[in-house]
Amino acid sequence: MISDQELRLIYGKDIAISRKGLFALVHLDRPAQELIRERTEEFNPETFFCEHCPFCQMVKDSGVLIFNDAVFEEDETLDD
């Protein structure tokens, strides 16, 4: 299992991390503690991932799930 320190090296020192079972849930959008708690409690790997989806399988195998509900600024693009 990847450590919190390793996750902070990859995603930044200010991320929020929660854990459920073998999964690390990384919250890039800096949500309130209540939302972190809700995401963690509701996360169920048995129902969250699609059975025949290669991307879902890759994420499931990694053990790291990323949450980022941050909204882009009006003039921001993915190329910025």
Secondary structure as GFF3:
##gff-version 3
##sequence-region A 1 80
A	DSSP	alpha_helix	4	11	.	.	.	ID=ss1
A	DSSP	beta_strand	16	20	.	.	.	ID=ss2
A	DSSP	beta_strand	23	27	.	.	.	ID=ss3
A	DSSP	alpha_helix	33	42	.	.	.	ID=ss4
A	DSSP	alpha_helix	45	48	.	.	.	ID=ss5
A	DSSP	alpha_helix	54	62	.	.	.	ID=ss6
A	DSSP	beta_strand	64	67	.	.	.	ID=ss7
###
